[in-house]
Structures are given as structure tokens and as C-alpha cells.
Amino acid sequence: MKIYHFVVSIFVIVSFCFASVKANEPNDKSEVHSLKQLQSLFMNPPVEYRSAPLWVWNDDITEKQIDQQLNDFKSGGMGGVFIHPRPGLITPYLTDKWFSLCKYTVEKGKELGMNIWLYDENSYPSGFAGGHVPAEMPESYNQGVGLVLKRSEKLQKNADSAFLVLKYDGSKFTDITNQLEKEKNKKGDFYLYEKSYYPKRAWHGGYSYVDLLYKGVTEKFIELTMTDGYAKYIGSEFGKTVPGIFTDEPNIYPPDGIRWTPSLFDEFEKRWGYDLKTNLPSLTYEVGDWKRIRHNYYTTLLEMFIERWSKPWYNYCEKNNLDWTGHYWEHGWPDPQHGGDNMAMYAWHQMPGIDILMNQYSEKVNAQFGNVRSVKELSSAANQMGRTRKLSETYGAGGWDLRFADMKRIGDWEYVLGVNFLNQHLSYMTLEGARKRDHPQSFSYHEPWWKYYNVLGD
């Protein structure tokens, strides 16, 4: 009898959770009104409560592959997929062929009763559109994104190549950038700041990563990816077969030195009423009112990140009936250079998310599985903002030896802490060549256990 009451209690609690989640969706068929209905939902969960993996497009994509693998995912108990371009992709990204294949996928997903989610980048981190943003907007990457400090007791001949030069007299810093000729050959305590840039890489389409704090970069990214891309081909299914879009690890981390962007000094003074330039050393050394200056500096970066990245995306998704999901560098805390405050960023997502990678339990500060803080930050921010769904990109790099028991252990741990949408990392279209070494395992037919995965998927 005690066991019976315990089981009933668990169902009642879960029923309340389901009812709460669906409270704002009165016409949804999965809204829970009774224990009997809840039991039936557990027997056959609706599509929105099933998982959806990152489906890696890393081949010369064909309609035949799409047909076979979507049917495979359906039989594995999955409710949808996220189309995820990734290394190995041969089909040209953001071309007519690309979008036509995506349209075909949406049509096939609709036929199967599956959700087809989008992913906003060619690999990651989000923002450069596979190289299209820097190609069309050079100022998105060629202005510099960091300031590197070099100290000297005497100005060298090449001092005029520095972006900013300060002189310290023992009590205050003075900007002498425009007075270098007067200071040459004089002894002193000089602070020279030079710009740093993101390196050019094949990963970024032969360009570099972009400055997400530079005004207009996000709008260009949305224009190329969504307005002139997905919206034209599958916009009629936004909010239907296409529930939303995933963003992956957009960041403002500097390549070297301290983070800078062309409008930083103006934005800082507008907010705090004093000049950051002559206070830059306080970001590196404990000089002056360094605690206040660092707080003001990182708050400014956070607010600019929200204004120039998060809000444009959130507003676009609101207007187009899409859920904006994905995640940031939530495991980097307490390093403020990753973005300052992940919870503040989550507030601008219709479906905030995190990632929990690998299969090693740890309670260290920057841990993945075992990092209660990162999951509770997600859950707390979602609750405060009235967001009902919380996504976790899970299992990445768990290894080819990841077991069902491991999957259950990691998943249950997340669910207890508030996650209610499982996004598996990853499901590969092909493992040919080096692709098999890209963060295994794979939730696909390549795995010997795949034909049994519906036991977990259901």
C-alpha cells in the first residue's frame, strides 16, 4: 500500500508540473487534466515532450538521406531534429540548394509529425554565417576586438603605432596618445595599448570571427541567415513544423588582452559619467578605484551584448512566432569575459538553454555534468521570466562507450534540476573519414544499440 501511495504521489506531482507547463496553452492536446490522461501521455508522449537531437549535416546532402534518417529518428522515439551544419559538409551553405534541402526536410517532417528546428550557423560559434557576414560587412571583423597592454619606461620609435598611450605619474593616468613627440626620450611609466584581432581561420570561411558588440553585425547575420534565407523558403512553417532556432556559443571573449569594441569608450561614459580610457590599467592592476571600474566595465559589456545580440534575435523570433533557444559559455563562470551574466542573457530567449557535455561527474566550478549552478541558473531565469521550456544540449563527447545507464543517469539529473527538453549531441549523417572523431557518440544508425534506443526515446 505504501508503494502504491508513493507511485500515485509521484504521478500527481508530475501531473502538476505538466499542467503548469501547459497552463498558457489551453488549446494544446497535451494539456493535462487528470491522472488517467497523464498516464496515457507517459505511454505515448506528444511530440513536444520527446527529444530532438542536433542532426549533423556533414555530407553532400541528398533527399534520400533525409528520408531514411528522419524515419529512423521517428522510430527511435524522437520528436524532431535540429538541422546542424558541421565540419565535413559538402553542400554549399546558405545557397539555393541548401535551402531547398531544408524545405524538403520540413515537408518530410510535417508528413511524419515531427518538428524541424533550425540552427543559426555553419558549425559554431554563432554570428559569422559561415563567413558570409565578414564577407559582406568587413567592419564586423577588421576594427579590432581587444587591447593588449605593454609597459615601458621609455617610448620606443614605434610607439606611435599604439592605439592608446597612457602615462602614470604615481597618482593618476594621463592620455598622451597625441603628445608622443614631447614624451620621446623621456623616462617615465608608460602604458601602451595595441589592438588585437580574431585570427583568420578556414573554420570561419577564410575570415575571422566577428565582433558581436559592433552595431549592425547581428542584424546582418539575421538578414543573411533568416530574412533572405530560411524565411523565404520555409517561413510559412515558422511556429508550426519549425518551432524555433538554436544559437550556439556566441561570445565576446577577446583573442588577447581586454575586450574592446569601437564604441566601448562612448558607451561606458554614457552609462557611468567618466572616461574609461584613463582608467584602463585598473582592469589589469589593483590601482585606483579598481573594483568599481571593473564592475562598471563588465556591466557595460554585458549590456552591449544584450542590446546588440540578444535583443535583435529575441525580437525577430517574437515577430516570426519562433522560439529562440541554444546556449552561451555558461560553464566559464566566474570568468566575466565570457559575457558577464548568463542569467541576464537567458531572459532574452523564448526557450533558454545550456549544454551538459561528456560523461564525467564533477562538482568543480567549471564542470559539465555535476554543475548544479549552471542548471539552476537556467531554471531560475526561466521561472522568473515565465518561460515554460528549458533545453539542454546533452551527451556531447560522451564517447563511443556511452551506455544507456549513463544516458539515463545524466538525463534524470538534469530533469530533477529543471530541464524539460533533451537535445542530444549529436546525430551524424555520416561518419566517413575524420567525421567519426567529431565528439562521439552518435544517436543514429551507426550505433549498435540504436535499434533499442526507442526504449529511452519513448
N, C-alpha and C positions, 0 to 999 in steps of 0.2 A: 504493500500500500504506500509506503514511504517513497519507493521508487516511482510509483505512478504519479503521486503528487509532485515529485521533483520534475518529472518529464512534462507534466501539464504546466507547471510554473515556468519552465524554460520556454514552452510554446507561447504562453501568454506574454512573456517579456519580449520575445522576438516579434510576436504579433503587434505589440505596441510600437516597436521600432519600425516595422513595415508600415504601420498605419501613419506614424509620424512622418516618415519619409514621403509618403504619398498624399499627405494632407492637402497640399496645394495643387493636386492634380485630380480633381473629383471625377473626371470622366475616364481615367485610366483603368483598364480592365484588371490591373493587378492590385488595385486598392483593396486593402484587407478590411473586412467587416466581421469576420468570425474565425474561430479556431479551425473549423472544418475547411474554410477557404484557404487558410494559411497552410494547413496540411497538404492540400491539393497543390499549392504553389511550390512546396518543397518537393513534391513528386515530379512536377514538371514546371520548373521556374520560367517566368516570362523572359523575353529576350533582354530586357534592360537589367535583369539581375544575373545574367550569365556573363562570363568573362569575355574579353576581346583582346587578342594578342597584337603586338606590333608585327605585322606581316611584312617581312623584309622582301622588297623588290630589288633583287641583286643579280639580274639576268637580262637577256633580251626578251622582254615580256611578251607572252602570246595569250590569246583568248583561251586556248586550250588549257594552259597552266592555270589561268584564273578559274575556269570551270572546275577543274579537278580539285584544286586546293580549297576553294570555297565549300564545295560539297564535303570535303574532308573535314574542314573545321566544323561544319554543321553536325556531322556525325560524331565529332569529338565533344559535343556539348557546348560549343562556344556560340555566343550570341551575336558576334560581329568580329570585325578586324579593324586595325588601323593601318592604312597603306603607308609603309615606311621605306622610302628610298634609302639605299645604303651602299657602301663600297662593293663594287662588283657590278653595279648597274650599267647596262649597255644601252638600253632605251634612253634616248636623249631626254633630259629632264626639262619640264615646262615647255614642251613642244606640242604641236597638234597631235602627234602620235601618243605622247604621254597622256594628254587629257582625254583622248578618245578611249584609251585603255581604262582610264579611271571611270569614264562614263559607262563603259561596258560592265565594269565591276559593280557599279551602283545598280545598274539594271539587273544584273545577276543576283546581287544581294537582296534587292527588292523581291525578286521571284522566290528566293529561298526564305524570306522573312528574317533576314539578317541586317544588322546595322553596319554601314561602311563609314568609318571615321577617317578623317584626313590627318595628315602630318605635315607641318608647315615648312619643312626644309629638306634638302638633299643631304642626308646624314645629320649632323649636328655640329656646333650649337646653332640654334635658330637665329636668323637675321640676315644672312647673306644671299639667300635664294640660289644656292648652288653656284654663286659667282655672278649672277645677273644684277644684283644690287650694286656692287662696286663697279661693274662694267658700265652701268648706266648713270651712276652717281659717284664719280671719283672722290668727291669731298667726303664721302662716307667712310673713307679709309686713309686718305692721304694728308690729313691735318695733324696727325699725332694723337695719341691717346694716353700718354704718360709723361711724367717729368722725372728725369734721373738727376740726382744731386751729386756734384763733385765739389769738394772743398779745396781751397788753395790759399797759401799765404802770399802769393804774388800772381797777378794776372798774366797769363801767357799770351803769346801773339794771336792765338786763335780764339781768344776769349769772346770776340765779337760774334762767333758762331753760336754762342749760347742763346737760348730763348729768353732767359731771365738771369740777372746777376744781382745778388744782394751783398751788402757789406755790413758786418756786425761790429759795433763799437764797444761792446761789453754790456750794453743795456738795451739797445734796440737795433732793428734791421732797417736798412735803407735801400731802396731800389736804385741802383746806379747803372742800369742797363743802357741808358742814353748818355752816360758820362764816363765811358770806359777809357777814353784817351787821357782824361785827367788822372785816372787812377793807375794807369800802367806804370810799372817800375816802382810803385809804392808798396810797402809792406802792409799787410792787413789780414783780416779774417773774411775771406770771400766765399760766397755760396753760389755756385754756377749750376743752373738747371738747363738741361738739354732735353729735347723731345724724344720720346721713344714711340715706336710703331709696332703694330702687329706684323709678324713676318708673313711674307707671301708663301703660299703653300699650294700644292696640287689639290689638297683637301678642299680648299676654298675656291676651286675653279681657276687656279693660277693667280688669284688675287690674295688679299688678306682678309681676316675677319673685319667686321665693320664696327663703327662706333655707335652703339645704341643710344648714347646720350646726345648725339648730334641731331639737331632738329630736322625732321623730314625723312630720316632713314627708315623708321618704322612704316611711315605712310608709303614710301617707295616699295618696301618689302610686301606690304599688303596689296598694293596695286599690282605688282608683278605676279604674286602668288594667287591672290584671290580675285580681285576686280577684273583683271584681264585674263585670268586663268580659270580656276575652278568654278567661279560664279557663272561664267559664260557657258560652261559645259554641263554642270550639274546643279546649278543654283536653284532649280525648281525643286530639288530634293533636300535643300537645306532645311533642317528642323524635322525632317521626315526620315528617309532612309539614311541621310547624312546628318547625324545628331550634332556633330561638332568637329573640332580640330585640336590637335595636340602640338604644343610647343615644347622644345627640348633644350634645357640648359642654356637659355640666353643669359649672357653675363656681361659684366663691366669690369672684369679683372684686368689690371694693367699688365702689359708684357714685361715691363721693368719699371722700377721707381714707384711713384704715387700716381693715382688715376687723375687724368686731366682731360678736358674737352674744351674747345674754343670759347664756349660761353660760360665756363665754370666761374671765373672771377666775377663776372657781372651778376650771375645768378646768386652767388654767395653773398655779395654785398647787398643785393636787393633784399635778401632774407634777414641778414644779421647786422647790417649797417656798418661794417668795417671791411677793410681791404685784406683779402686772403694772401695776396702776393707777398707782402712783407711779413706774413706770419707762417709761410710755408715750412720753415725749419721746425716749427712746433709740431709738425706732423711726423717728424723723424726723431727729434730730440726733445727732452723734457726741459724746454726753455719757454719763458713767457707763460701765458695762461693756457698751457698746452692741453689740459683736459677739456676746457670749454671749446677751444679751437678744433680739436679732433671731433668732438661731438657735433659741432656745427658743420664741419666738413662732410662727415659721413651722412649726416641728416640731409644735407644738400644733394649729395649723390643719390641717395635713396629717393628723394622727392623727384629729382630729374628722371630717374629710371622709371618711376611710376608714371609721371606725366608724359614721357616721350616713348615709352614702350608699352607698359601695361594698359593705360587708358585708351590709346588708339585701338588696340586689339580688342579690349573689352567692349568698346563702343561699336566696333564693326560687327562683332558677334551678336551683340544685343539687337542691332538693326537687322541682322540677317537670320535671326532665330537659330543661332548656333551656340553650343556650349564650348567655351574656351577652357581647355584643360592642359595637362602637361606639368612640368616641374622645373625648379631652379637648382642652385647648388646648395640645397638645404643641409647637406652634411658638412659644410665648411665652417659652421659656427664654432667658435666665436670670431672668426676672421671676418671683419666688416667689408673687406674688399670684394666679396662675392656679391654684394648687393645691399647689405645693411640690415634688412629685416624681412625675412621670408614671409612672415605673417601679414605684413603690410602689402606684400605683393599678392598673396592669396586672395585678399579682399577684392581684387580686380579680375577674378576668374569665376565664371559661372559654375565650373566644376574644378576646384583646386586639386592639385595632386603632388605626389612625391615619388621618389624611387627607393626601393629596398633591393639592393643587389647582393649577389653572392650567397653563400650558404654557410657562413661562419658567424656564430652568435658572439656578439661583443657588446659591452656596455661602455666602451670608451667614447670620448666626446665626439669624434668624427666617424663613429661606427655606422654600419648599414643595418643589417638585421640585429636587433637588440637596442637600437637607438630610440628609446621611448620618447625622448624630447621631440624628435623630428616628426613623429606620427601625431603626437598630442598637439603640436603647433598647428598641424594641418586640421585636425579635428576641431580644435578650439576656434580657429579662424573661420572655418566653415559654419560652425554653430552660431558664432557671433553675427555672421553675415546672412544667415538664413539659407545657406547652401545645403541641399539635402544629400548630394552625392560627393564622395571623396575617393579619388583614384589613386592607385599605387602601381607604378611600373615595377614589376617584381620578378625575381629569379635570375636576372641577368648575370652571366658568368658563374652560374651555379655549378657548371661543369657537366661533362658528358655522363658523370656518375651520379647526378642528382636523382634521388629516389622519390616515389610517391609520398613516403613518410616525411621526407624533407619538405616537399611542396605543401603538405597538409600542415606541418608544424609552422612554417613561415606564414602561410596564409591565415591560419587561425589566430596567430599572434597579432597580425595586422588588424583583423576584423574586430578583435576584442578592444583594440585601441581606437576604433572609429572608421577604418577604411571600409568602403562598401562597393567598390568597383575594382576588380582584379584585371590588370593589364599585363599579360605575360610578355617577358622579354626573353627570347624573340621566337618568331616562326619563320624560318628561312625558305625562300622559294627554291634555292639550290645551295648545295654545299660544295660545289665544284671548286677545285683549286684551293687558294688561300682562304676562301669564304668559310671553310669549316673551322677556322681558328678565330672567327669573329665572335667572341663572347658566347661560347656554347653553354648550355644545351640548346635544342630546338624543339619547339612544340609543333611537331609536324610528322609527316610520314617517315622521315629519316630515322626516327627513334624506334627501337624495338618494342617499347612499351606503348607506342601511340595508339594501337587498336584498343587499348584498355583505358585510354585517358578519359573517355566519357564518364567513367565512374567518378572521377573528380569533377569533370566539366558539368555534369548534371547536378 
